[in-house]
Structure formats: structure tokens, C-alpha cells
Amino acid sequence: MTNAPTPQPAPGYWTPNNVAPSLSTSPRTPTNYMAWTGMLVSVSGFIFNLGLNGVVGVIFSILGLREARRLAAAGHPHEHTGHSLALAGLITGIVHIIVTAGIVVLSVFAVFWFNDWLNTLITQIENSNLR
């Protein structure tokens, strides 16, 4: 019994006995998921305002900025670190917090104004000569 070597396929062809050739020679670009999450949560606050969207978006964006700094230190180009996306999420989250606080303050003023107006109207009707 002789041990014949296994025939090797021609270069560039894939069979179950060898590894598939790489389609790309460039390294995989990193994805900053924290920056994406911060941006999406911050923007979603303007669509589905749950009150905390801005705060959660700011937190994720800060984590995304830290990740962008780490990716830049690892040598990735600036456009692949997600720094701009995290910064946009941070700004959008802060704007969302300001808008939400403004809506809450205006709502409180509106309730007090309406209550005062209603009490004044009731007092004027009670003191009128229409009885």
C-alpha cells in the first residue's frame, strides 16, 4: 500500500479541502456602534419623545467619542472612527434635552395661566349683573 499525496487544486479555485481565497485585500473598517446608537437614540427622541431619549443619546454619544479616540489611537483614519457621528449624536441629544425642558416649562406655565384665567372668568360671572 503506497501513500499517494492528495492532489492539490489549481490556485484560485476553492474546494472543501482548501481555504476560500480572500475577496478583499483591504482590512475591515471598524464600526463605532456606540456612536451609531447615540445618534439614533438622540434623533428618535424627536419622533418618539419618551423624555429620556436625549439623556440616553448623550450617554451613548460620549461612549462613542471615547471609542472614536481609541480607534484613532489604533491608527484608523479619522473618517472611519465615528467621531463626527458621535459628535452629531451628542449635539442632537443636548438639543433634544433643551427642547424637552422647554416644552415642560411651557406646559406648566400654560396650566397655571389657564387656571388663573378660569378663576378670573368664574369671579367675573359671579360678580356680574346677569343673575
MISE-599238 format. One record per residue (C-alpha): y, x, z; residue number from 1. Coordinates in steps of 0.2 Angstrom, whole numbers. Layout:
N
PANU       y       x       z    nr
PANU       Y       X       Z   NUM
...
//
This chain:
131
PANU       y       x       z    nr
PANU       0       0       0     1
PANU      16       8      -5     2
PANU      33       4       2     3
PANU      44       0     -13     4
PANU      63      -1     -10     5
PANU      71     -18     -11     6
PANU      80     -20     -27     7
PANU      99     -20     -24     8
PANU     110     -32     -34     9
PANU     124     -26     -45    10
PANU     141     -23     -37    11
PANU     152     -38     -35    12
PANU     138     -51     -35    13
PANU     133     -60     -19    14
PANU     115     -64     -14    15
PANU     108     -69       3    16
PANU     103     -50       5    17
PANU     121     -43       5    18
PANU     138     -47      11    19
PANU     150     -58       0    20
PANU     164     -47      -7    21
PANU     181     -49       0    22
PANU     193     -60     -10    23
PANU     209     -53      -2    24
PANU     213     -35       2    25
PANU     229     -40      12    26
PANU     227     -43      31    27
PANU     228     -60      38    28
PANU     245     -65      43    29
PANU     247     -71      61    30
PANU     252     -89      66    31
PANU     263     -92      81    32
PANU     255    -108      87    33
PANU     267    -109     102    34
PANU     282    -108      90    35
PANU     275    -122      79    36
PANU     271    -133      94    37
PANU     288    -131     102    38
PANU     296    -136      86    39
PANU     285    -151      83    40
PANU     287    -157     101    41
PANU     306    -155     100    42
PANU     308    -164      84    43
PANU     296    -178      89    44
PANU     307    -182     103    45
PANU     320    -189      91    46
PANU     306    -200      83    47
PANU     296    -205      99    48
PANU     308    -202     114    49
PANU     297    -200     129    50
PANU     311    -192     139    51
PANU     302    -176     142    52
PANU     300    -171     124    53
PANU     315    -159     124    54
PANU     309    -150     140    55
PANU     291    -148     134    56
PANU     298    -142     117    57
PANU     309    -129     126    58
PANU     295    -123     136    59
PANU     283    -121     121    60
PANU     298    -113     111    61
PANU     301    -100     125    62
PANU     282     -96     125    63
PANU     284     -95     106    64
PANU     298     -82     107    65
PANU     288     -71     119    66
PANU     273     -72     106    67
PANU     285     -68      92    68
PANU     291     -52     102    69
PANU     273     -47     104    70
PANU     269     -49      86    71
PANU     285     -39      81    72
PANU     279     -25      93    73
PANU     262     -25      85    74
PANU     271     -21      68    75
PANU     271     -38      59    76
PANU     286     -41      48    77
PANU     300     -52      56    78
PANU     296     -67      44    79
PANU     278     -68      50    80
PANU     281     -68      69    81
PANU     288     -86      70    82
PANU     304     -80      79    83
PANU     315     -91      68    84
PANU     304    -106      71    85
PANU     303    -104      89    86
PANU     322    -102      90    87
PANU     324    -118      80    88
PANU     312    -127      92    89
PANU     322    -120     107    90
PANU     339    -126      99    91
PANU     332    -143      94    92
PANU     324    -146     112    93
PANU     341    -142     120    94
PANU     350    -154     108    95
PANU     337    -167     112    96
PANU     339    -165     131    97
PANU     358    -167     129    98
PANU     356    -182     118    99
PANU     344    -190     130   100
PANU     355    -186     145   101
PANU     370    -194     136   102
PANU     360    -210     132   103
PANU     355    -211     150   104
PANU     373    -209     156   105
PANU     380    -221     144   106
PANU     367    -234     148   107
PANU     371    -233     167   108
PANU     390    -235     163   109
PANU     385    -250     152   110
PANU     376    -258     166   111
PANU     390    -256     178   112
PANU     403    -261     165   113
PANU     393    -277     161   114
PANU     390    -281     179   115
PANU     409    -279     183   116
PANU     413    -290     168   117
PANU     401    -303     173   118
PANU     408    -304     190   119
PANU     426    -305     184   120
PANU     421    -319     172   121
PANU     412    -329     186   122
PANU     428    -326     198   123
PANU     440    -332     184   124
PANU     429    -348     180   125
PANU     428    -352     199   126
PANU     447    -350     201   127
PANU     451    -359     185   128
PANU     458    -377     184   129
PANU     444    -383     174   130
PANU     434    -391     189   131
//
